């Protein structure tokens, strides 16, 4: 995750700085073109035989590095295929049939970080993320509420990581509600303080 050194000095870090999932989401590789030459950084590109990276070179960088360099105007970034216009149009037509997990495991998490890169299509990506989530939300909730005695692996196969979490939370909520309605939930018992208080009162009486 890219973060300025001044932020570390000031003790201010992003809320998800230590998030394991946030770190994984930023490992998505981004195709970049160098806008400026970089000296003694040729090792960053395995196909480069020179010590330096020259302007115009193409290379793939993890999102966290690409975002930092793009905002410093060292590189120009290309959107990953799942976020390009063609893919966005497919999602707009019927997002429920798309296998997001196969495209990008952390589709939404990666997308929300991707839109911070200076790119003319980022506003459209932002809108697409919202519409995709809204378009898939109802089906996720319906499926999670009616999945008894069914293979959950097949039902969750096309969901990204965040959607899988949403599915599981709702499934467990429905399960707990059913137990409560059947009076199978945990019996409410008085606290130890209440029991001790009652015991003291009985002792005082006798």
N, C-alpha and C positions, 0 to 999 in steps of 0.2 A: 504494500500500500504506500503510495507516494505521500509524503508529509514533509513540510519545510523544516529545516533545522531550527529556525526561530520558534516554531510552534513547540518543539521539544524543549527548548530553553525556557519558554514561558510556561511549560507544563500543560499546554493545551493540545489534546490529541482528539481525533475523531471518535465518535461514540463506538464505532465498530472496528477500531484500530487493532484490538486483540481478538477479533472474531475469527475463528477458524474458517468458517464458511466464506467470510469476506475475503480472506487471503486466497482461498481456492478459486473464488469467482474472478479474482484479478489475475489468475494465471492464464486466462484466455489469450491466445496469441493474436496479435494485430499486425497486418501487413502495413509497413511504413516505407516512406521514401525520404531519404535525408535531404534536408534543405540547406544544410551547412556541413562542411567537412569536419570530421572529428579525428583528432590526432591520437595515435597510439591506442585506438579502440577497435582495431581490425579484428581482434579476437571475438568480438561480439557477433560477427557473421562468419559461421564455419566455412562458407564458400569463398570467403575473401582471402586472397593470398598475400595481401599487403598489410603493412603495419597500421596504416591509417584507413579510415572510412571516408570516401570522397563523396562530395555532394552529388545527389542523383542516385546513389546506391539504394537498392531495395533489400529489405530484410524484415524478418518477423520478430516482434518483441512482445513480451508479456504486457498485458493491459496496464499494470501499475507503472511500468517504465515508459510505455508509449504515451500514456496520459501526461506524465510529467514532461517528457521531451516535447510533446506537441504543444503544450501550454507555454513552453519556453521558445517555441518556434524553431526547434531543431529538426523536427520531422513533420511530415504530412501523413495522416493516417487514413487507411481505407476501412470501411465498416466490414465486420465479419459477415459472411453470407446470410446467416439467419436474421440479420438486422437490415439487410439491404432491401431496396424497394420491391423486388420480385417476391421475396419472402414475406414482406409486410402485406402485400396484396393478398397472398394466400391466407394469411392470418385474418385479414379483414373479411374475406369471403366466408370462411368457416374455421375459426380457430380451434374448435373442439376436436377436430380430426388430426391435428398436427402433433407429431411426437416431439415435444419440446425437450424432453430429457435426452433424446438422441442427438438433437442439434446442439444444445448448450445445457449442461446439467443445472447450472445456476442461471437460468434464462433471465429472470427478473433482476436478480442481484447484479449480474454482469451488465445487463442493460442500463440499470440506473447509474452505474459507474462509467459506462461507455458514453452516455450523453453529455458528460462533462468535458469530453474531448472537442476541441474546435473543429467542427465539421458541418457543412451546410445542411445535412440531412438529419442531424441530431434532434431538432424539434419534432420531426416526423416520427423518429424512433420513440421519443417520449410519449407521443400520443398513441402510438401503436402498442406500447407496453400496457398502458391503461386499458385500451379497448380489448386487448388480448385477455387480460386478467378478468375483466368484466364478462367477456364472452364465454369464458370457461368456468366461471365461478359457480353458476347454477348447476351445471352438470356435475361438478365436483361434489357439491353439497348433496345433490340428489343421490348420487352414487354411494357416498359415504353413509347415508341414512338407510340405504336399502341393500346392504352388502352381506347380510347374514348368510352363512354357509356358502359363500362364494370365494373364488380364488382372488385374493387381494392383489397378488403380484400382477395379474393380467389387468385389473382395473386401474392400477397405478402406473402401469408401464409407460404411458405417454406423458406423465406429469413430471414437471421439473421438481427440484428439491423442495422449494417453498410450497408448491401445490401438494406434494406428498405430506408435508407437515400439516397443512390445512385439512386434508382428507382424514388423517389419523386423529387429529384433535376433535373433529366433528363426529367421527365414528365412535370414539370413546365417550363423548358427551351423550350420544344417543344410547349407548350401552348402559351408562350409569343411570340415565333417566328411566330406562326400562327396568333396571334393578330396583330403583326407588318405587316405581309404580307397582311392582310385584312384591314390595316390602322385603326385598332381599338385600337392601343396603345395610350398612353398619347401624347397629342399634345405638341410639344416643344415650349415653350414661352420664351421670353427674360427675363433676370434677372431684379430685381428691380433697380440695379445700372445702367443698360443700359437705362431703362425707365426714371429714374431721370435725366440722362445725356441728353437725348433727350429733356426733358421738359425744362432744363436750357437753352439749345441752342435755343429753340423756344422763350423763354422769352427774351433772348438777342436780337433776331431778331426783335421782336415787342416792 
